[in-house]
Amino acid sequence: MTKEKRHQIIMSTLLKKGSAQVTELADILQVSSVTIRKDLTELEKDNKLYRSHGRAIMLNPFTNNRSVNEKEKLYTEQKTLIGRAAAKLITANDSIVLASGTTVHALARNIVVPSGRLTVVSASLQVSEILTEHDNIDILQLGGMLRHSSLSVVGEYSEMILKNCAFSKLYLGVDGIDFEFGFSTTDMREANLNRKMMQTAQKTIVLADSSKFGKRGFAKIGDTEEIDVIITDAGISAKDRAAIEDLGIDLIIAK
């Protein structure tokens, strides 16, 4: 079998399964593991796959820290649908905490207070600005160090304010959900603040479009089992959907 044919079969296998072990590919192609590793090295140099711990993955699981303006242009329709579904969970006279991220922005744009008042504590400057349109929303903007890329705050001053608060729900945007690694972001300070937010809320609701599954940010926020609800779009794979349901996490598909 030619090298080109092996590469074709490797890529076809990854397209079907998402990932494959070196030993598994060696059995399929009836060649040595050394040959497979050489093939994977070449394919990785061509940016066709990503190698990790003795296996090949279709896409690089590690996410980059993009600016909020860049992220706003990605998956806009999916984020809008997720934001609408998330807003429906807010109840009369609710108290919620909102983290940062463009999917959380989509939530803020879709909030309609059912009755009474809504109390919101926000880490995002843009979220707070969006919510100022509503007279019946009381907004507490967290202070601290401003992250230029996300236009949100991080640090001990933000965490200090949260010590004296309690919320029914935390709405959290993430950069990645990996069932082995957990859910994560690209900034360690943001991950620390997100963990503090989780401690103050009765429920942690993660807003993540389907592109976030199988990805890892630099900084882990928590284990997937700590999430109460995941709201995503119809692009989620059957495999990821089954994994979420097996963990007992409520899954909402925004349509």
Contacts in CASP RR format, 6 or more apart in sequence:
PFRMAT RR
TARGET T0000
AUTHOR 0000-0000-0000
METHOD contacts of the structure
MODEL  1
MTKEKRHQIIMSTLLKKGSAQVTELADILQVSSVTIRKDLTELEKDNKLY
RSHGRAIMLNPFTNNRSVNEKEKLYTEQKTLIGRAAAKLITANDSIVLAS
GTTVHALARNIVVPSGRLTVVSASLQVSEILTEHDNIDILQLGGMLRHSS
LSVVGEYSEMILKNCAFSKLYLGVDGIDFEFGFSTTDMREANLNRKMMQT
AQKTIVLADSSKFGKRGFAKIGDTEEIDVIITDAGISAKDRAAIEDLGID
LIIAK
1 29 0 8 1.000
1 31 0 8 1.000
3 39 0 8 1.000
6 29 0 8 1.000
6 31 0 8 1.000
6 35 0 8 1.000
6 39 0 8 1.000
7 39 0 8 1.000
7 42 0 8 1.000
7 43 0 8 1.000
9 28 0 8 1.000
9 29 0 8 1.000
10 20 0 8 1.000
10 25 0 8 1.000
10 29 0 8 1.000
10 36 0 8 1.000
10 39 0 8 1.000
10 40 0 8 1.000
10 43 0 8 1.000
10 49 0 8 1.000
10 56 0 8 1.000
11 43 0 8 1.000
11 48 0 8 1.000
11 49 0 8 1.000
13 20 0 8 1.000
13 25 0 8 1.000
13 28 0 8 1.000
14 20 0 8 1.000
14 49 0 8 1.000
14 56 0 8 1.000
14 57 0 8 1.000
14 58 0 8 1.000
15 58 0 8 1.000
18 57 0 8 1.000
18 58 0 8 1.000
19 55 0 8 1.000
19 56 0 8 1.000
19 57 0 8 1.000
19 58 0 8 1.000
20 55 0 8 1.000
20 56 0 8 1.000
21 54 0 8 1.000
21 55 0 8 1.000
22 33 0 8 1.000
22 36 0 8 1.000
22 37 0 8 1.000
22 40 0 8 1.000
22 54 0 8 1.000
22 55 0 8 1.000
22 56 0 8 1.000
23 33 0 8 1.000
25 36 0 8 1.000
25 40 0 8 1.000
25 56 0 8 1.000
26 32 0 8 1.000
26 33 0 8 1.000
26 35 0 8 1.000
26 36 0 8 1.000
29 35 0 8 1.000
29 36 0 8 1.000
40 49 0 8 1.000
40 51 0 8 1.000
40 56 0 8 1.000
41 51 0 8 1.000
43 49 0 8 1.000
43 56 0 8 1.000
44 50 0 8 1.000
44 51 0 8 1.000
49 56 0 8 1.000
49 57 0 8 1.000
49 58 0 8 1.000
49 59 0 8 1.000
50 56 0 8 1.000
50 57 0 8 1.000
50 58 0 8 1.000
50 59 0 8 1.000
50 60 0 8 1.000
50 61 0 8 1.000
51 57 0 8 1.000
52 61 0 8 1.000
61 178 0 8 1.000
61 214 0 8 1.000
61 215 0 8 1.000
61 216 0 8 1.000
62 215 0 8 1.000
62 216 0 8 1.000
62 217 0 8 1.000
62 218 0 8 1.000
63 175 0 8 1.000
63 176 0 8 1.000
63 186 0 8 1.000
63 215 0 8 1.000
63 216 0 8 1.000
63 217 0 8 1.000
64 186 0 8 1.000
65 149 0 8 1.000
65 186 0 8 1.000
65 187 0 8 1.000
65 218 0 8 1.000
66 149 0 8 1.000
67 148 0 8 1.000
67 149 0 8 1.000
67 150 0 8 1.000
68 101 0 8 1.000
68 102 0 8 1.000
68 126 0 8 1.000
68 149 0 8 1.000
68 150 0 8 1.000
68 151 0 8 1.000
71 101 0 8 1.000
71 102 0 8 1.000
72 102 0 8 1.000
72 105 0 8 1.000
74 102 0 8 1.000
74 211 0 8 1.000
75 209 0 8 1.000
75 211 0 8 1.000
75 233 0 8 1.000
78 209 0 8 1.000
78 210 0 8 1.000
78 233 0 8 1.000
78 235 0 8 1.000
78 254 0 8 1.000
79 102 0 8 1.000
79 103 0 8 1.000
79 105 0 8 1.000
79 106 0 8 1.000
79 209 0 8 1.000
80 106 0 8 1.000
80 109 0 8 1.000
80 110 0 8 1.000
81 233 0 8 1.000
81 254 0 8 1.000
81 255 0 8 1.000
82 103 0 8 1.000
82 106 0 8 1.000
82 107 0 8 1.000
82 207 0 8 1.000
82 208 0 8 1.000
82 209 0 8 1.000
82 231 0 8 1.000
82 232 0 8 1.000
82 233 0 8 1.000
82 254 0 8 1.000
83 103 0 8 1.000
83 106 0 8 1.000
83 107 0 8 1.000
83 109 0 8 1.000
83 110 0 8 1.000
83 207 0 8 1.000
83 231 0 8 1.000
83 254 0 8 1.000
84 106 0 8 1.000
84 110 0 8 1.000
84 254 0 8 1.000
85 231 0 8 1.000
85 252 0 8 1.000
85 254 0 8 1.000
86 107 0 8 1.000
86 110 0 8 1.000
86 171 0 8 1.000
86 205 0 8 1.000
86 207 0 8 1.000
86 231 0 8 1.000
87 107 0 8 1.000
87 110 0 8 1.000
87 111 0 8 1.000
87 112 0 8 1.000
89 169 0 8 1.000
89 205 0 8 1.000
89 229 0 8 1.000
90 96 0 8 1.000
90 111 0 8 1.000
90 113 0 8 1.000
90 114 0 8 1.000
90 118 0 8 1.000
90 169 0 8 1.000
91 114 0 8 1.000
91 168 0 8 1.000
92 113 0 8 1.000
92 114 0 8 1.000
92 115 0 8 1.000
92 116 0 8 1.000
93 115 0 8 1.000
93 116 0 8 1.000
93 117 0 8 1.000
93 118 0 8 1.000
94 118 0 8 1.000
94 119 0 8 1.000
94 168 0 8 1.000
94 169 0 8 1.000
95 118 0 8 1.000
95 119 0 8 1.000
95 120 0 8 1.000
95 121 0 8 1.000
95 165 0 8 1.000
95 166 0 8 1.000
95 167 0 8 1.000
95 168 0 8 1.000
96 118 0 8 1.000
96 119 0 8 1.000
96 120 0 8 1.000
96 121 0 8 1.000
96 167 0 8 1.000
96 168 0 8 1.000
96 169 0 8 1.000
96 170 0 8 1.000
96 171 0 8 1.000
96 201 0 8 1.000
97 120 0 8 1.000
97 121 0 8 1.000
97 122 0 8 1.000
97 162 0 8 1.000
97 165 0 8 1.000
97 167 0 8 1.000
97 169 0 8 1.000
97 170 0 8 1.000
97 171 0 8 1.000
97 197 0 8 1.000
97 200 0 8 1.000
97 201 0 8 1.000
98 104 0 8 1.000
98 107 0 8 1.000
98 108 0 8 1.000
98 120 0 8 1.000
98 121 0 8 1.000
98 122 0 8 1.000
98 123 0 8 1.000
98 124 0 8 1.000
98 127 0 8 1.000
98 170 0 8 1.000
98 171 0 8 1.000
99 123 0 8 1.000
99 124 0 8 1.000
99 152 0 8 1.000
99 170 0 8 1.000
99 171 0 8 1.000
99 172 0 8 1.000
99 173 0 8 1.000
99 190 0 8 1.000
99 193 0 8 1.000
99 194 0 8 1.000
99 197 0 8 1.000
100 123 0 8 1.000
100 124 0 8 1.000
100 127 0 8 1.000
100 147 0 8 1.000
100 150 0 8 1.000
100 151 0 8 1.000
100 152 0 8 1.000
100 173 0 8 1.000
100 190 0 8 1.000
101 124 0 8 1.000
101 150 0 8 1.000
101 152 0 8 1.000
101 173 0 8 1.000
103 173 0 8 1.000
103 207 0 8 1.000
103 208 0 8 1.000
103 209 0 8 1.000
104 124 0 8 1.000
104 127 0 8 1.000
104 171 0 8 1.000
104 172 0 8 1.000
104 173 0 8 1.000
104 207 0 8 1.000
105 124 0 8 1.000
105 126 0 8 1.000
105 127 0 8 1.000
105 130 0 8 1.000
106 207 0 8 1.000
107 171 0 8 1.000
107 207 0 8 1.000
108 124 0 8 1.000
108 126 0 8 1.000
108 127 0 8 1.000
108 130 0 8 1.000
108 131 0 8 1.000
109 130 0 8 1.000
111 118 0 8 1.000
111 131 0 8 1.000
111 134 0 8 1.000
111 137 0 8 1.000
113 134 0 8 1.000
113 136 0 8 1.000
113 137 0 8 1.000
116 136 0 8 1.000
117 136 0 8 1.000
117 137 0 8 1.000
117 138 0 8 1.000
118 134 0 8 1.000
118 136 0 8 1.000
118 137 0 8 1.000
118 138 0 8 1.000
119 137 0 8 1.000
119 138 0 8 1.000
119 140 0 8 1.000
120 127 0 8 1.000
120 128 0 8 1.000
120 131 0 8 1.000
120 137 0 8 1.000
120 138 0 8 1.000
120 139 0 8 1.000
120 140 0 8 1.000
121 139 0 8 1.000
121 140 0 8 1.000
121 142 0 8 1.000
121 161 0 8 1.000
121 162 0 8 1.000
121 165 0 8 1.000
121 167 0 8 1.000
122 128 0 8 1.000
122 131 0 8 1.000
122 139 0 8 1.000
122 140 0 8 1.000
122 141 0 8 1.000
122 142 0 8 1.000
123 142 0 8 1.000
123 152 0 8 1.000
123 153 0 8 1.000
123 154 0 8 1.000
123 158 0 8 1.000
123 193 0 8 1.000
123 197 0 8 1.000
124 150 0 8 1.000
124 151 0 8 1.000
124 152 0 8 1.000
125 141 0 8 1.000
125 146 0 8 1.000
125 151 0 8 1.000
125 152 0 8 1.000
125 153 0 8 1.000
126 151 0 8 1.000
128 139 0 8 1.000
128 141 0 8 1.000
131 137 0 8 1.000
131 139 0 8 1.000
132 139 0 8 1.000
140 161 0 8 1.000
141 153 0 8 1.000
142 153 0 8 1.000
142 157 0 8 1.000
142 158 0 8 1.000
142 161 0 8 1.000
142 162 0 8 1.000
143 153 0 8 1.000
143 157 0 8 1.000
143 158 0 8 1.000
143 161 0 8 1.000
144 153 0 8 1.000
144 154 0 8 1.000
144 155 0 8 1.000
144 156 0 8 1.000
144 157 0 8 1.000
144 158 0 8 1.000
145 153 0 8 1.000
145 154 0 8 1.000
145 155 0 8 1.000
145 157 0 8 1.000
145 189 0 8 1.000
146 152 0 8 1.000
146 153 0 8 1.000
147 153 0 8 1.000
147 154 0 8 1.000
147 187 0 8 1.000
147 189 0 8 1.000
147 190 0 8 1.000
150 187 0 8 1.000
150 190 0 8 1.000
152 190 0 8 1.000
153 193 0 8 1.000
154 187 0 8 1.000
154 189 0 8 1.000
154 190 0 8 1.000
154 192 0 8 1.000
154 193 0 8 1.000
155 189 0 8 1.000
155 192 0 8 1.000
155 193 0 8 1.000
158 193 0 8 1.000
158 196 0 8 1.000
159 192 0 8 1.000
159 193 0 8 1.000
159 196 0 8 1.000
162 196 0 8 1.000
162 197 0 8 1.000
162 199 0 8 1.000
162 200 0 8 1.000
165 200 0 8 1.000
166 200 0 8 1.000
166 201 0 8 1.000
167 200 0 8 1.000
167 201 0 8 1.000
167 202 0 8 1.000
168 201 0 8 1.000
168 202 0 8 1.000
168 203 0 8 1.000
169 201 0 8 1.000
169 202 0 8 1.000
169 203 0 8 1.000
169 204 0 8 1.000
169 205 0 8 1.000
170 197 0 8 1.000
170 198 0 8 1.000
170 200 0 8 1.000
170 201 0 8 1.000
170 203 0 8 1.000
170 204 0 8 1.000
170 205 0 8 1.000
171 205 0 8 1.000
171 207 0 8 1.000
172 194 0 8 1.000
172 197 0 8 1.000
172 198 0 8 1.000
172 204 0 8 1.000
172 205 0 8 1.000
172 206 0 8 1.000
172 207 0 8 1.000
172 221 0 8 1.000
173 185 0 8 1.000
173 206 0 8 1.000
173 207 0 8 1.000
173 208 0 8 1.000
174 183 0 8 1.000
174 184 0 8 1.000
174 185 0 8 1.000
174 206 0 8 1.000
174 207 0 8 1.000
174 208 0 8 1.000
174 212 0 8 1.000
174 221 0 8 1.000
175 184 0 8 1.000
175 185 0 8 1.000
175 186 0 8 1.000
175 212 0 8 1.000
175 215 0 8 1.000
175 217 0 8 1.000
176 183 0 8 1.000
176 184 0 8 1.000
176 185 0 8 1.000
176 208 0 8 1.000
176 212 0 8 1.000
176 213 0 8 1.000
176 214 0 8 1.000
176 215 0 8 1.000
176 216 0 8 1.000
176 217 0 8 1.000
177 183 0 8 1.000
177 184 0 8 1.000
177 206 0 8 1.000
177 208 0 8 1.000
177 212 0 8 1.000
177 213 0 8 1.000
177 214 0 8 1.000
177 215 0 8 1.000
177 224 0 8 1.000
177 230 0 8 1.000
178 184 0 8 1.000
178 213 0 8 1.000
178 214 0 8 1.000
178 215 0 8 1.000
178 216 0 8 1.000
178 224 0 8 1.000
179 214 0 8 1.000
179 224 0 8 1.000
179 240 0 8 1.000
179 243 0 8 1.000
179 247 0 8 1.000
181 216 0 8 1.000
181 220 0 8 1.000
182 216 0 8 1.000
182 220 0 8 1.000
182 221 0 8 1.000
182 222 0 8 1.000
182 223 0 8 1.000
182 224 0 8 1.000
183 206 0 8 1.000
183 208 0 8 1.000
183 220 0 8 1.000
183 221 0 8 1.000
183 222 0 8 1.000
183 224 0 8 1.000
183 227 0 8 1.000
184 191 0 8 1.000
184 216 0 8 1.000
184 217 0 8 1.000
184 218 0 8 1.000
184 219 0 8 1.000
184 220 0 8 1.000
184 221 0 8 1.000
184 222 0 8 1.000
185 191 0 8 1.000
185 194 0 8 1.000
185 217 0 8 1.000
185 218 0 8 1.000
185 219 0 8 1.000
185 221 0 8 1.000
186 217 0 8 1.000
186 218 0 8 1.000
186 219 0 8 1.000
187 218 0 8 1.000
187 219 0 8 1.000
188 218 0 8 1.000
188 219 0 8 1.000
190 219 0 8 1.000
191 219 0 8 1.000
191 220 0 8 1.000
191 221 0 8 1.000
194 221 0 8 1.000
195 221 0 8 1.000
195 222 0 8 1.000
198 204 0 8 1.000
198 221 0 8 1.000
198 222 0 8 1.000
198 226 0 8 1.000
203 228 0 8 1.000
203 229 0 8 1.000
204 226 0 8 1.000
204 227 0 8 1.000
204 228 0 8 1.000
204 229 0 8 1.000
205 227 0 8 1.000
205 228 0 8 1.000
205 229 0 8 1.000
205 230 0 8 1.000
205 231 0 8 1.000
206 227 0 8 1.000
206 229 0 8 1.000
206 230 0 8 1.000
206 231 0 8 1.000
207 231 0 8 1.000
207 232 0 8 1.000
208 230 0 8 1.000
208 231 0 8 1.000
208 232 0 8 1.000
209 232 0 8 1.000
209 233 0 8 1.000
210 232 0 8 1.000
210 233 0 8 1.000
210 234 0 8 1.000
210 235 0 8 1.000
210 236 0 8 1.000
210 237 0 8 1.000
210 240 0 8 1.000
212 232 0 8 1.000
213 232 0 8 1.000
213 236 0 8 1.000
213 237 0 8 1.000
213 240 0 8 1.000
214 240 0 8 1.000
224 247 0 8 1.000
224 249 0 8 1.000
225 247 0 8 1.000
225 249 0 8 1.000
227 249 0 8 1.000
228 249 0 8 1.000
228 250 0 8 1.000
229 249 0 8 1.000
229 250 0 8 1.000
229 251 0 8 1.000
229 252 0 8 1.000
230 244 0 8 1.000
230 249 0 8 1.000
230 250 0 8 1.000
230 251 0 8 1.000
230 252 0 8 1.000
231 252 0 8 1.000
231 254 0 8 1.000
232 251 0 8 1.000
232 252 0 8 1.000
232 253 0 8 1.000
232 254 0 8 1.000
233 253 0 8 1.000
233 254 0 8 1.000
234 253 0 8 1.000
234 254 0 8 1.000
234 255 0 8 1.000
236 253 0 8 1.000
241 251 0 8 1.000
244 251 0 8 1.000
245 251 0 8 1.000
END
